[in-house]
Amino acid sequence: MKNRYIYWISPLALLAWTSCGKPAKQNAPPPTPVSVADVKKAEAIYYDQFQGSVVALNSVELRSQVTGFITGIFFKEGEVVPKGKELYEIDRRKYIAAYDQAVANLSSAQANLVKAQKDVDRYTYLQKQDAVARQTVDQAVAAYETNKSGVAVAKAQVESAKTDLSYSLITAPFTGRIGISQVKLGAQVSPGTTLLNTISSEHPIGVDFVINEQDINRFYNLQKKGTDSTFKLQLSDGFTTYNKPGKILAIDRGVNNQTGTIKVRVQFPNEDDVLKDGMSCVVKVLNEQSGNRIIIPSKAVNEQMGEFFVFVSLDTIAKQHKVTLGPHIGNNVVVLKGLDEGDKVITDGFQRLRDGGKITLGNPNAQQTPGQAKQGK
């Protein structure tokens, strides 16, 4: 009876073991359709950008050096004035009078000096004839020296009065554009305190920007080369590029120890008066790595936690490569490291890929889901 029980159970166990030992056959996922692009080298010209501001290379605040009332304004606000042009007149009457008086005093002092000189000559001659005392001659010589000093004082007074008179007429110190007047006719001005106007040069003009101290040697080398093709300017509208190149005019004397930066000034021609003092702009500096570089479409790059990767097509396998990127140029990006010329990068469809995944060339957007395939039948 016992043997019969085992006899019937064994085939059932064998059947169960057979069904468990043979796993069900699973279908492998189909290759992912992707689009690829050839990795090529091309001429990549790109620029580093710095925020800058336009500055006049020569700018002066016009202030009075004498007191008085404004009696004349001889310019049109906002125009370019040539060097030496009369701009403002301060009431000159008392300065003319002071100058005339100083000139008259000088004439009187010179006449007294001539008389004193004749006295010295006369008394010296008479002393040789024993006709006058020695004391008389000494007094004549002393009077001559006094009058000689008086002439020197009178000359100094003439120069002082002449200077004050010249200060009453303010002229342009250089050719430049003058601003809106800060005073009107009849306004009273005080020496050194009253701002009359500001005049600044326009051509050439400068642009100031700051660089990190790590870049100092790079800009010193650019200054030595003196090339005009290194610097370009983008205007404040964000679209217009100034059509004239610049060159380094000066690098500041030292580094700011609080910010670790140093100021650089680039000079640009400005014959057409496009650049205005105080404008903001972006300075574009030609990158030293410009040249024949590997360029790929930007859409082929995938960022993961601050690192950049691309998938490279190896026949039917996708291999992930870590890359080091340079600047973006239009819809493309420069690859500094991680790819070789002739590689094929996947530009579309890599979102569904893993490293080592199977691929096939095709339209990634045309792939259907299983549910969509059934609806299409």
Rosetta blueprint (number, residue, H / E / L):
1 M L
2 K H
3 N H
4 R H
5 Y H
6 I H
7 Y H
8 W H
9 I H
10 S H
11 P H
12 L H
13 A H
14 L H
15 L H
16 A H
17 W H
18 T H
19 S H
20 C H
21 G H
22 K L
23 P L
24 A L
25 K L
26 Q L
27 N L
28 A L
29 P L
30 P L
31 P L
32 T E
33 P E
34 V E
35 S E
36 V E
37 A E
38 D E
39 V L
40 K E
41 K E
42 A E
43 E E
44 A E
45 I L
46 Y L
47 Y E
48 D E
49 Q E
50 F E
51 Q E
52 G E
53 S E
54 V E
55 V E
56 A L
57 L L
58 N L
59 S E
60 V E
61 E E
62 L E
63 R E
64 S L
65 Q L
66 V L
67 T L
68 G E
69 F E
70 I E
71 T E
72 G E
73 I E
74 F L
75 F L
76 K L
77 E L
78 G L
79 E L
80 V E
81 V E
82 P L
83 K L
84 G L
85 K L
86 E E
87 L E
88 Y E
89 E E
90 I E
91 D L
92 R L
93 R H
94 K H
95 Y H
96 I H
97 A H
98 A H
99 Y H
100 D H
101 Q H
102 A H
103 V H
104 A H
105 N H
106 L H
107 S H
108 S H
109 A H
110 Q H
111 A H
112 N H
113 L H
114 V H
115 K H
116 A H
117 Q H
118 K H
119 D H
120 V H
121 D H
122 R H
123 Y H
124 T H
125 Y H
126 L H
127 Q H
128 K H
129 Q L
130 D L
131 A L
132 V L
133 A L
134 R H
135 Q H
136 T H
137 V H
138 D H
139 Q H
140 A H
141 V H
142 A H
143 A H
144 Y H
145 E H
146 T H
147 N H
148 K H
149 S H
150 G H
151 V H
152 A H
153 V H
154 A H
155 K H
156 A H
157 Q H
158 V H
159 E H
160 S H
161 A H
162 K H
163 T H
164 D H
165 L H
166 S H
167 Y H
168 S L
169 L E
170 I E
171 T E
172 A L
173 P L
174 F L
175 T L
176 G E
177 R E
178 I E
179 G L
180 I L
181 S L
182 Q L
183 V L
184 K L
185 L L
186 G L
187 A L
188 Q E
189 V E
190 S L
191 P L
192 G L
193 T L
194 T L
195 L E
196 L E
197 N E
198 T E
199 I E
200 S E
201 S L
202 E L
203 H L
204 P L
205 I E
206 G E
207 V E
208 D E
209 F E
210 V E
211 I E
212 N E
213 E H
214 Q H
215 D H
216 I H
217 N H
218 R H
219 F H
220 Y H
221 N H
222 L H
223 Q H
224 K H
225 K H
226 G L
227 T L
228 D L
229 S L
230 T L
231 F E
232 K E
233 L E
234 Q E
235 L L
236 S L
237 D L
238 G L
239 F L
240 T L
241 T E
242 Y E
243 N E
244 K E
245 P E
246 G E
247 K E
248 I E
249 L E
250 A E
251 I E
252 D L
253 R L
254 G L
255 V L
256 N E
257 N L
258 Q L
259 T L
260 G L
261 T E
262 I E
263 K E
264 V E
265 R E
266 V E
267 Q E
268 F E
269 P L
270 N L
271 E L
272 D L
273 D L
274 V L
275 L L
276 K L
277 D L
278 G L
279 M L
280 S E
281 C E
282 V E
283 V E
284 K E
285 V E
286 L E
287 N L
288 E L
289 Q L
290 S L
291 G E
292 N E
293 R E
294 I E
295 I E
296 I E
297 P E
298 S H
299 K H
300 A H
301 V L
302 N E
303 E E
304 Q E
305 M L
306 G L
307 E E
308 F E
309 F E
310 V E
311 F E
312 V E
313 S E
314 L E
315 D L
316 T L
317 I E
318 A E
319 K E
320 Q E
321 H E
322 K E
323 V E
324 T E
325 L E
326 G E
327 P E
328 H E
329 I E
330 G L
331 N L
332 N E
333 V E
334 V E
335 V E
336 L E
337 K E
338 G L
339 L L
340 D L
341 E L
342 G L
343 D L
344 K E
345 V E
346 I E
347 T E
348 D E
349 G L
350 F H
351 Q H
352 R H
353 L L
354 R L
355 D L
356 G L
357 G L
358 K E
359 I E
360 T E
361 L E
362 G L
363 N L
364 P H
365 N H
366 A H
367 Q L
368 Q L
369 T L
370 P H
371 G H
372 Q H
373 A H
374 K H
375 Q H
376 G H
377 K L
